[in-house]
Amino acid sequence: MPAPARPAGGPVVTPVRVVIGLCLLAPFVAMLWVGSYARTDPALWGVPFFYWYQMAWVLASTALTMVAYRLWQRDQRARREGGAR
């Protein structure tokens, strides 16, 4: 039986795509693991840990999504340029 044809752009799973996946997966794991932040101490400026931890992840998620997007753009540009040769 012949091996399936590979896409013209190279391997589908690359180190850059793994990093992109981890950037997008980290916020989900952090928020779904409630036991890690279901407490009130330490408070930050009087705000219980439960709340400021989640708000910190809003900012971190934004930054990680931006990083993932930039890496995706760079990966797609490299695949287009590499495929044109």
GUDREN-137620 format. One record per residue: residue number from 1; residue in three letters; z, x, y of N, C-alpha, C, O in turn. Coordinates in steps of 0.05 Angstrom, whole numbers, always signed. Each point is the difference from the previous one (the first is absolute). Layout:
PT num residu   n.up n.east n.north  ca.up ca.east ca.north   c.up c.east c.north   o.up o.east o.north
PT NUM    ALA      Z      X       Y      Z       X        Y      Z      X       Y      Z      X       Y
...
***
This chain:
PT num residu   n.up n.east n.north  ca.up ca.east ca.north   c.up c.east c.north   o.up o.east o.north
PT   1    MET     +0    +17     -24     +0     -17      +24     +0    +18     +25    +17    +18      +2
PT   2    PRO    -36    -22     +16     -1     +17      +24    +24     -5     +19    +11    -22      +1
PT   3    ALA     -4    +43     +13    +22      -3      +20     -9    -17     +23    -24     +1      +8
PT   4    PRO    +42    -16      +4     -8     -16      +24     -8    +18     +23    +10    +22      +4
PT   5    ALA    -29    -32     +11    -10     +15      +23    +22     +2     +22    +14    -19      +5
PT   6    ARG    -12    +42      +7    +19      +4      +22    -13     -9     +26    -24     +2      +3
PT   7    PRO    +40    -11     +16    -11      -7      +26    -12    +25     +13     +8    +22      -5
PT   8    ALA    -27    -27     +22    -15     +22      +13    +18    +16     +19     -6    +23      +5
PT   9    GLY    +28    -34      +5    +16     +13      +20    +21    +19     -11    +15    +12     +15
PT  10    GLY    -14     -7     -41    +20     +17      -12    +22    -15     -14     -3    -24      -4
PT  11    PRO    +25    +37      -2    +21     -13      -14    +13    -22     +17     +2     +2     +24
PT  12    VAL     +7    -23     -38    +12     -23      +14    +28     +7      +8     +9     -7     +22
PT  13    VAL     +7    +20     -39    +27      +7       +6     +1    +30      +9     -6    +18     -16
PT  14    THR    +12    -15     +41     +2     +27      +11    +28     +4     +11    +14    -19      +4
PT  15    PRO     -6    +44      +1    +27      +5      +12     +4    -15     +27    +22    -10      +5
PT  16    VAL    -43     +8     +11     +3     -14      +26     +5    -29      -5    +16    -12     +14
PT  17    ARG    -30     +0     -33     +4     -28       -6    +28     -6     -12    +11    -21      +4
PT  18    VAL     -1    +40     -19    +27      -3      -10    +20     +0     +23    +19    -16      +0
PT  19    VAL    -23    +34     +19    +18      +1      +24     -2    -27     +16    +20    -10      +9
PT  20    ILE    -45     +0      -7     -4     -26      +14    +16    -22     -15    +13    -16     +13
PT  21    GLY    -15    +16     -39    +14     -20      -15    +31     +2      +3    +13    -20      +2
PT  22    LEU     -3    +45      -2    +28      +4       +4    +10     -9     +28    +21    -11      +3
PT  23    CYS    -38    +17     +17     +7      -9      +27     +2    -30      +2    +17    -11     +14
PT  24    LEU    -34     -3     -29     +0     -29       +2    +21    -12     -19     +9    -23      +5
PT  25    LEU     -2    +37     -26    +20     -10      -19    +29     +4      +8    +17    -16      -6
PT  26    ALA    -12    +37     +21    +28      +7       +7    +15    -22     +14    +22     -6      -7
PT  27    PRO    -34     -8     +28    +15     -21      +13     +7    -23     -19    +21    -12      +2
PT  28    PHE    -39     +5     -20     +5     -21      -19    +24     +7     -18    +18    -17      -5
PT  29    VAL    -19    +41      -6    +22      +8      -17    +27     +1     +15    +20     -9     -10
PT  30    ALA    -21    +19     +34    +25      +2      +16    +11    -28      +6    +24     -4      +0
PT  31    MET    -41    -16      +6    +10     -26       +6     +7    -17     -25    +18    -17      +2
PT  32    LEU    -31    +22     -24     +6     -15      -24    +25    +10     -14    +12    -14     -16
PT  33    TRP     -3    +39     +22    +24     +11      -12    +23     -7     +18    +11    +18     +14
PT  34    VAL     -3    -43     -15    +21     -11      +18    +27    +14      -3    +14     +4     +19
PT  35    GLY     -8     +3     -44    +26     +13       -5     +5    +26     +16    +22     +8      +4
PT  36    SER    -44     +4      +5     +3     +25      +14     +8     -4     +29    +10    +19     +13
PT  37    TYR    -13    -44      -2     +7      -4      +28    +17    -26      +5     +3     -8     +22
PT  38    ALA     +7     -4     -44    +16     -24       +3    +29     +7      +6    +17     -4     -17
PT  39    ARG    -13    +14     +41    +28      +6       +9     +0     +0     +30    -21     -1     +13
PT  40    THR    +44     +3      -1     +3      -1      +29     +4    +27     +12     -6     +4     +24
PT  41    ASP    +18    +15     -39     +5     +26      +11    -21    +20      -9     -9     -2     -23
PT  42    PRO     +1    +21     +38     +9      +7      +27    -14    -17     +21    -24     -5      -2
PT  43    ALA    +38     -3     +21    -11     -16      +23    -12    +20     +20    +11    +22      +4
PT  44    LEU    -32    -30      +9    -13     +16      +21     +1    -16     +26    -14    -21      +2
PT  45    TRP    +29    +30     +17     +3     -14      +26    +10    -29      -5     -8    -18     +15
PT  46    GLY    +25    +15     -35    +11     -26       -5    -17    -18     -18     +8    -22      -7
PT  47    VAL    -32    +31      +0    -18     -15      -17     +5     +8     -29     -1    +24      -7
PT  48    PRO     +7    -44     -11     +5      +7      -28    -24    +14     -13    -23     -4      +7
PT  49    PHE    +30    +21     -26    -21     +15      -14    -22    -18     -11    -24     +7      +3
PT  50    PHE    +30    -29     -15    -19     -18      -11    -23     -6     +19    -23     -1      -8
PT  51    TYR    +30     -3     +33    -21      -8      +20    -15    +25     +11    -25     -1      +2
PT  52    TRP    +40    +22      +5    -15     +22      +12    -17    +15     -20    -20    +12      +7
PT  53    TYR    +28    -12     -32    -16     +12      -22    -27    -14      -2    -21    +13      -2
PT  54    GLN    +22    -39      +2    -25     -15       -2    -18     +4     +25    -24     +2      -2
PT  55    MET    +36     -1     +25    -15      +4      +25    -12    +28      +0    -22     +4     +10
PT  56    ALA    +37    +16     -21    -11     +27       -1    -25     +0     -19    -19    +15      +5
PT  57    TRP    +20    -31     -26    -23      -1      -18    -24    -14     +13    -23     +5      -7
PT  58    VAL    +28    -22     +26    -23     -12      +15    -15    +22     +15    -25     +2      -2
PT  59    LEU    +40    +16     +15    -13     +22      +14    -12    +20     -20    -23    +10      +4
PT  60    ALA    +37     -4     -26    -10     +19      -20    -25    -12     -13    -19    +15      -6
PT  61    SER    +19    -41      +0    -24     -12      -12    -24     +2     +18    -22     +4      -9
PT  62    THR    +26     -8     +35    -22      +3      +19    -11    +28      -1    -24     +4      -1
PT  63    ALA    +42    +16      +2    -10     +28       -1    -14     +6     -26    -20    +13      +0
PT  64    LEU    +31    -22     -23    -12      +6      -26    -27    -14      -3    -19    +11     -11
PT  65    THR    +17    -35     +22    -26     -14       -1    -21    +14     +17    -23     +2      -7
PT  66    MET    +32     +8     +30    -19     +15      +17     -9    +26     -14    -24     +7      +1
PT  67    VAL    +42     +7     -14     -7     +24      -15    -19     -7     -22    -20    +14      -4
PT  68    ALA    +25    -35     -11    -17      -9      -22    -28     -7     +11    -20     +7     -13
PT  69    TYR    +19    -20     +35    -26      -8      +12    -16    +25      +8    -24     +2      -5
PT  70    ARG    +37    +17     +18    -14     +24       +9     -9    +16     -25    -23    +10      +1
PT  71    LEU    +39     -8     -21     -8     +14      -25    -24    -14     -13    -18    +13     -10
PT  72    TRP    +19    -40     +10    -22     -15      -12    -26     +5     +16    -21     +3     -12
PT  73    GLN    +23     -4     +39    -24      +6      +16    -11    +28      -6    -25     +3      -4
PT  74    ARG    +42    +17      +2     -9     +27       -5    -12     +2     -28    -20    +14      -4
PT  75    ASP    +32    -28     -16    -10      +0      -27    -28    -13      -1    -18    +11     -13
PT  76    GLN    +15    -33     +26    -26     -14       +0    -22    +17     +14    -23     +1      -9
PT  77    ARG    +31    +11     +31    -19     +17      +15     -9    +24     -18    -23     +7      -1
PT  78    ALA    +42     +5     -13     -6     +22      -17    -18     -9     -24    -18    +15      -8
PT  79    ARG    +23    -38      -2    -17     -10      -22    -28     -6      +9    -19     +5     -14
PT  80    ARG    +16    -16     +39    -27      -5      +10    -15    +25      +5    -23     +2      -8
PT  81    GLU    +36    +18     +20    -13     +25       +6     -6    +16     -26    -21    +13      -2
PT  82    GLY    +39    -15     -17     -5     +14      -25    -21    -13     -17    -15    +13     -15
PT  83    GLY    +12    -40     +17    -20     -14      -14    -28     +3     +11    -20     -4     -13
PT  84    ALA    +18    +11     +39    -26      +3      +13    -14    +26      -7    -24     +2      +4
PT  85    ARG    +39    +17     -13    -12     +26       -6    -15     +1     -26    -11    +20      -7
***
